Amino acid sequence: MNRKNAFQYISYAVDDAGSPRVIEEMPDNARLVGWQCGFEPLFVAVWSYLGVQLSDEEAEELAADFLNDKDWFADEATPADFII
């Protein structure tokens, strides 16, 4: 999966303060964190409101926390399948 292909599967966007964002606001340095769910992945775009680049670990943690708040995982968050 590459970045261009992942765009169509972005369902949520969040910044590093945990605030939901509008996908159209996504900056070029946003990390795309994805989980395979059935035949299609679900991606969360994650970025810093301060404009700094997030590490893979930071982005994955923020995306998982966001989805946990939405009760997206059946139990606990699983590791992401994609971090782009």
DSSP file (Angstrom, degrees, kcal/mol; ACC not computed):
  #  RESIDUE AA STRUCTURE BP1 BP2  ACC     N-H-->O    O-->H-N    N-H-->O    O-->H-N    TCO  KAPPA ALPHA  PHI   PSI    X-CA   Y-CA   Z-CA
    1    1 A M              0   0    0      0, 0.0     2,-0.2     0, 0.0     3,-0.0   0.000 360.0 360.0 360.0 128.9    0.0    0.0    0.0
    2    2 A N     >  -     0   0    0      1,-0.1     4,-1.9     0, 0.0     3,-0.1  -0.684 360.0-100.4-110.8 171.2    1.4    3.4   -0.9
    3    3 A R  H  > S+     0   0    0     -2,-0.2     4,-1.2     1,-0.2    -1,-0.1   0.889 119.7  51.9 -57.6 -44.8    0.4    6.8    0.2
    4    4 A K  H  4 S+     0   0    0      1,-0.2     3,-0.4     2,-0.2     4,-0.4   0.907 111.9  46.3 -61.7 -42.8   -1.6    7.6   -3.0
    5    5 A N  H >4 S+     0   0    0      1,-0.2     3,-0.6     2,-0.1    -1,-0.2   0.813 107.7  58.4 -68.9 -29.8   -3.6    4.4   -2.8
    6    6 A A  H >< S+     0   0    0     -4,-1.9     3,-2.0     1,-0.2     4,-0.3   0.757  85.0  80.4 -72.7 -24.5   -4.3    4.9    0.9
    7    7 A F  G >< S+     0   0    0     -4,-1.2     3,-1.5    -3,-0.4    -1,-0.2   0.861  87.1  56.0 -52.5 -40.6   -6.0    8.3    0.4
    8    8 A Q  G <  S+     0   0    0     -3,-0.6    -1,-0.3    -4,-0.4    -2,-0.1   0.686 106.5  51.9 -69.1 -15.2   -9.3    6.8   -0.6
    9    9 A Y  G <  S+     0   0    0     -3,-2.0    34,-2.4    -4,-0.2     2,-0.6   0.323  74.8 121.4-103.9   7.5   -9.4    4.8    2.7
   10   10 A I  E <   +a   43   0A   0     -3,-1.5    34,-0.2    -4,-0.3     3,-0.1  -0.609  26.3 164.2 -73.5 118.4   -8.9    7.7    5.1
   11   11 A S  E     +     0   0A   0     32,-2.6     2,-0.3    -2,-0.6    33,-0.2   0.698  59.4  23.8-105.6 -27.4  -11.9    7.8    7.3
   12   12 A Y  E     -a   44   0A   0     31,-1.4    33,-2.7    10,-0.1     2,-0.3  -0.925  56.6-157.9-138.9 160.3  -10.7   10.0   10.2
   13   13 A A  E     +a   45   0A   0      8,-0.4     8,-2.5    -2,-0.3     2,-0.3  -0.996  16.4 170.0-139.8 142.0   -8.2   12.7   10.9
   14   14 A V  E     -aB  46  20A   0     31,-2.5    33,-1.6    -2,-0.3     2,-0.2  -0.992  21.6-137.2-149.8 148.8   -6.8   13.7   14.3
   15   15 A D  E >   -a   47   0A   0      4,-1.9     3,-2.2    -2,-0.3    33,-0.2  -0.508  40.1 -93.9-102.2 178.1   -4.0   16.0   15.5
   16   16 A D  T 3  S+     0   0    0     31,-1.2    32,-0.1     1,-0.3    -1,-0.0   0.483 122.7  63.1 -75.6   0.2   -1.5   15.3   18.3
   17   17 A A  T 3  S-     0   0    0      2,-0.2    -1,-0.3    45,-0.0    31,-0.1   0.373 119.2-109.8 -95.1   1.5   -3.7   17.1   20.8
   18   18 A G  S <  S+     0   0    0     -3,-2.2    -2,-0.1     1,-0.3     0, 0.0   0.587  71.5 144.0  82.7  10.7   -6.3   14.3   20.2
   19   19 A S        -     0   0    0      1,-0.1    -4,-1.9    -4,-0.0    -1,-0.3  -0.701  54.1-118.3 -87.0 129.8   -8.7   16.8   18.4
   20   20 A P  B     -B   14   0A   0      0, 0.0    -6,-0.3     0, 0.0     2,-0.3  -0.386  37.6-166.6 -60.9 142.4  -10.7   15.5   15.5
   21   21 A R        -     0   0    0     -8,-2.5    -8,-0.4    -2,-0.0     2,-0.4  -0.815  26.2 -98.6-127.6 167.4   -9.8   17.3   12.3
   22   22 A V    >   -     0   0    0     -2,-0.3     3,-2.2     1,-0.1     4,-0.2  -0.757  28.1-134.6 -87.3 131.6  -11.3   17.7    8.8
   23   23 A I  G >  S+     0   0    0     -2,-0.4     3,-2.0     1,-0.3    -1,-0.1   0.840 103.9  64.1 -56.5 -35.1   -9.5   15.4    6.3
   24   24 A E  G 3  S+     0   0    0      1,-0.3    -1,-0.3    -3,-0.0    -2,-0.0   0.680  95.1  60.6 -65.2 -16.2   -9.3   18.2    3.8
   25   25 A E  G <  S+     0   0    0     -3,-2.2    -1,-0.3     2,-0.0    -2,-0.2   0.470  75.6 133.1 -84.6  -3.0   -7.0   20.1    6.3
   26   26 A M    <   -     0   0    0     -3,-2.0     2,-0.1    -4,-0.2    -3,-0.0  -0.256  48.9-142.5 -58.7 122.3   -4.5   17.3    6.1
   27   27 A P    >   -     0   0    0      0, 0.0     3,-1.6     0, 0.0    -1,-0.1  -0.353  25.5-104.9 -79.5 167.4   -0.9   18.6    5.6
   28   28 A D  T 3  S+     0   0    0      1,-0.3    -2,-0.1    -2,-0.1     0, 0.0   0.765 118.6  56.8 -62.7 -26.5    1.7   16.9    3.4
   29   29 A N  T 3  S+     0   0    0     19,-0.1    25,-0.4     2,-0.1    -1,-0.3   0.299  77.4 127.9 -92.1  11.8    3.5   15.6    6.5
   30   30 A A    <   -     0   0    0     -3,-1.6     2,-0.4    17,-0.1    17,-0.2  -0.396  57.3-130.5 -65.7 142.5    0.5   13.8    8.0
   31   31 A R  E     -C   46   0A   0     15,-3.2    15,-3.0    -2,-0.1     2,-0.6  -0.774  12.5-143.8 -91.8 139.7    1.1   10.1    8.9
   32   32 A L  E     -C   45   0A   0     -2,-0.4    52,-3.1    13,-0.2     2,-0.5  -0.927  16.3-170.4-107.5 116.5   -1.5    7.7    7.6
   33   33 A V  E     -CD  44  83A   0     11,-2.5    11,-2.7    -2,-0.6     2,-0.3  -0.926  11.8-174.9-111.9 123.7   -2.1    4.9   10.0
   34   34 A G  E     -CD  43  82A   0     48,-2.9    48,-2.2    -2,-0.5    47,-2.1  -0.905  21.7-163.9-129.9 150.2   -4.2    2.0    8.8
   35   35 A W  E     -C   42   0A   0      7,-2.3     7,-2.6    -2,-0.3     2,-0.5  -0.989  28.2-124.1-124.7 135.3   -5.8   -1.3    9.9
   36   36 A Q  E     +C   41   0A   0     -2,-0.4     2,-0.5     5,-0.2     3,-0.1  -0.680  31.6 177.9 -78.1 124.2   -7.0   -3.9    7.6
   37   37 A C  E >   -C   40   0A   0      3,-1.4     3,-1.1    -2,-0.5     2,-0.3  -0.861  59.0 -51.5-132.0  98.4  -10.6   -4.6    8.3
   38   38 A G  T 3  S-     0   0    0     -2,-0.5     0, 0.0     1,-0.2     0, 0.0  -0.587 117.7 -20.0  73.3-132.4  -12.1   -7.2    5.9
   39   39 A F  T 3  S+     0   0    0     -2,-0.3    -1,-0.2    -3,-0.1    -3,-0.0   0.681 132.5  50.5 -85.3 -18.7  -11.4   -6.4    2.3
   40   40 A E  E <  S- C   0  37A   0     -3,-1.1    -3,-1.4   -31,-0.0     2,-0.1  -0.941  77.5-128.6-124.3 143.2  -10.7   -2.7    2.8
   41   41 A P  E     - C   0  36A   0      0, 0.0     2,-0.5     0, 0.0    -5,-0.2  -0.425  13.2-139.0 -80.9 161.7   -8.4   -0.9    5.2
   42   42 A L  E     - C   0  35A   0     -7,-2.6    -7,-2.3    -2,-0.1     2,-0.4  -0.994  21.3-163.5-118.8 128.0   -9.4    2.0    7.4
   43   43 A F  E     -aC  10  34A   0    -34,-2.4   -32,-2.6    -2,-0.5   -31,-1.4  -0.884  12.4-159.6-115.4 145.0   -6.9    4.8    7.7
   44   44 A V  E     -aC  12  33A   0    -11,-2.7   -11,-2.5    -2,-0.4     2,-0.5  -0.991  17.1-141.7-117.1 123.9   -6.6    7.6   10.2
   45   45 A A  E     -aC  13  32A   0    -33,-2.7   -31,-2.5    -2,-0.5     2,-0.4  -0.754  24.2-172.2 -84.5 128.9   -4.6   10.7    9.1
   46   46 A V  E     +aC  14  31A   0    -15,-3.0   -15,-3.2    -2,-0.5     2,-0.3  -0.980  12.2 155.3-128.1 133.4   -2.5   12.0   12.1
   47   47 A W  E     -a   15   0A   0    -33,-1.6   -31,-1.2    -2,-0.4     2,-0.4  -0.969  41.6-100.4-150.5 167.0   -0.5   15.2   12.2
   48   48 A S    >   -     0   0    0      4,-0.6     3,-1.1    -2,-0.3   -19,-0.1  -0.738  15.8-146.8 -90.6 133.6    0.9   17.7   14.7
   49   49 A Y  T 3  S+     0   0    0     -2,-0.4    -1,-0.1     1,-0.2   -34,-0.0   0.673 103.5  57.8 -70.5 -14.9   -1.0   21.0   15.1
   50   50 A L  T 3  S-     0   0    0      2,-0.1    -1,-0.2    -3,-0.0    -2,-0.0   0.514 116.5-115.6 -89.8  -6.8    2.5   22.5   15.7
   51   51 A G    <   +     0   0    0     -3,-1.1     2,-0.2     1,-0.3    -2,-0.1   0.503  68.5 136.8  87.9   4.6    3.7   21.3   12.3
   52   52 A V        -     0   0    0      1,-0.1    -4,-0.6    -5,-0.0     2,-0.4  -0.511  61.6-103.3 -83.1 155.2    6.4   18.9   13.5
   53   53 A Q        -     0   0    0     -2,-0.2     2,-0.2    -6,-0.1   -23,-0.1  -0.640  34.4-139.8 -78.5 128.2    6.8   15.5   12.0
   54   54 A L        -     0   0    0     -2,-0.4     2,-0.1   -25,-0.4    -8,-0.0  -0.617  15.4-120.9 -85.7 146.6    5.4   12.7   14.2
   55   55 A S     >  -     0   0    0     -2,-0.2     4,-2.5     1,-0.1     5,-0.2  -0.353  28.9-105.7 -76.4 166.1    7.2    9.4   14.5
   56   56 A D  H  > S+     0   0    0      1,-0.2     4,-2.6     2,-0.2     5,-0.2   0.915 121.9  50.4 -56.8 -44.0    5.6    6.1   13.5
   57   57 A E  H  > S+     0   0    0      2,-0.2     4,-2.3     1,-0.2    -1,-0.2   0.911 110.9  47.2 -64.5 -43.8    5.1    5.2   17.2
   58   58 A E  H  > S+     0   0    0      2,-0.2     4,-2.5     1,-0.2     5,-0.2   0.933 114.0  47.7 -63.1 -45.6    3.5    8.6   18.1
   59   59 A A  H  X S+     0   0    0     -4,-2.5     4,-2.5     1,-0.2     5,-0.2   0.912 112.3  48.9 -63.2 -43.5    1.2    8.5   15.1
   60   60 A E  H  X S+     0   0    0     -4,-2.6     4,-2.6    -5,-0.2     5,-0.2   0.915 112.0  48.8 -63.7 -42.8    0.1    4.9   15.7
   61   61 A E  H  X S+     0   0    0     -4,-2.3     4,-2.5    -5,-0.2    -2,-0.2   0.923 113.0  47.0 -62.8 -44.9   -0.6    5.6   19.4
   62   62 A L  H  X S+     0   0    0     -4,-2.5     4,-2.2     2,-0.2    -2,-0.2   0.913 114.2  47.1 -64.0 -43.1   -2.7    8.7   18.6
   63   63 A A  H  X S+     0   0    0     -4,-2.5     4,-2.5    -5,-0.2    -2,-0.2   0.922 113.3  48.2 -65.4 -43.8   -4.6    6.9   15.9
   64   64 A A  H  X S+     0   0    0     -4,-2.6     4,-2.6     2,-0.2    -2,-0.2   0.907 111.4  50.3 -64.2 -41.7   -5.3    3.9   18.1
   65   65 A D  H  X S+     0   0    0     -4,-2.5     4,-2.1    -5,-0.2    -1,-0.2   0.915 110.4  50.7 -61.2 -42.3   -6.4    6.1   21.0
   66   66 A F  H  X S+     0   0    0     -4,-2.2     4,-0.9     1,-0.2    -2,-0.2   0.931 113.2  44.3 -61.3 -46.9   -8.8    8.0   18.7
   67   67 A L  H  <>S+     0   0    0     -4,-2.5     5,-2.6     1,-0.2     3,-0.3   0.851 109.4  56.7 -69.3 -33.4  -10.3    4.7   17.4
   68   68 A N  H ><5S+     0   0    0     -4,-2.6     3,-1.8     1,-0.2    -1,-0.2   0.906 103.1  54.7 -60.9 -40.8  -10.5    3.3   21.0
   69   69 A D  H 3<5S+     0   0    0     -4,-2.1    -1,-0.2     1,-0.3    -2,-0.2   0.781 109.1  48.4 -62.5 -26.0  -12.6    6.4   21.9
   70   70 A K  T 3<5S-     0   0    0     -4,-0.9    -1,-0.3    -3,-0.3    -2,-0.2   0.337 113.3-121.4 -93.2   5.0  -14.9    5.5   19.1
   71   71 A D  T < 5 +     0   0    0     -3,-1.8    -3,-0.2    -5,-0.1    -2,-0.1   0.851  64.6 145.0  55.9  37.4  -15.1    1.8   20.3
   72   72 A W      < +     0   0    0     -5,-2.6     2,-0.2    -6,-0.1    -4,-0.2   0.859  50.7  69.3 -74.3 -35.9  -13.7    0.7   16.9
   73   73 A F  S    S-     0   0    0     -6,-0.3     4,-0.1     2,-0.2    -9,-0.0  -0.595  80.8-134.5 -83.7 145.3  -11.7   -2.2   18.2
   74   74 A A  S    S-     0   0    0     -2,-0.2    -1,-0.1     2,-0.2     3,-0.1   0.912  89.3 -17.8 -64.5 -42.7  -13.5   -5.2   19.6
   75   75 A D  S    S-     0   0    0      1,-0.5     2,-0.2    -3,-0.0    -2,-0.2   0.214 124.3  -6.7-125.8-109.3  -11.3   -5.3   22.7
   76   76 A E  S    S-     0   0    0      1,-0.1    -1,-0.5    -2,-0.0    -2,-0.2  -0.592  85.7 -84.4 -92.9 158.8   -7.9   -3.5   22.9
   77   77 A A        -     0   0    0     -2,-0.2    -1,-0.1    -4,-0.1     3,-0.1  -0.311  41.9-145.0 -61.0 140.6   -6.2   -1.8   20.0
   78   78 A T        -     0   0    0      1,-0.1     3,-0.1    -3,-0.1    -1,-0.1  -0.692  33.6 -83.1-100.8 159.4   -4.2   -4.0   17.8
   79   79 A P        -     0   0    0      0, 0.0    -1,-0.1     0, 0.0     2,-0.0  -0.318  54.7-100.6 -60.1 145.2   -1.0   -2.9   16.1
   80   80 A A        -     0   0    0      1,-0.1   -45,-0.2   -45,-0.1     3,-0.1  -0.334  18.7-149.1 -65.9 147.5   -1.5   -1.0   12.9
   81   81 A D  S    S+     0   0    0    -47,-2.1     2,-0.4     1,-0.2   -46,-0.2   0.726  82.8  29.2 -86.6 -25.5   -1.1   -2.9    9.6
   82   82 A F  E     +D   34   0A   0    -48,-2.2   -48,-2.9    -3,-0.0     2,-0.4  -0.999  53.1 177.8-138.1 137.0    0.1    0.2    7.8
   83   83 A I  E      D   33   0A   0     -2,-0.4   -50,-0.2   -50,-0.2   -27,-0.1  -0.909 360.0 360.0-135.8 111.1    2.0    3.4    8.8
   84   84 A I              0   0    0    -52,-3.1   -51,-0.2    -2,-0.4   -81,-0.1   0.350 360.0 360.0-117.4 360.0    2.7    5.6    5.8
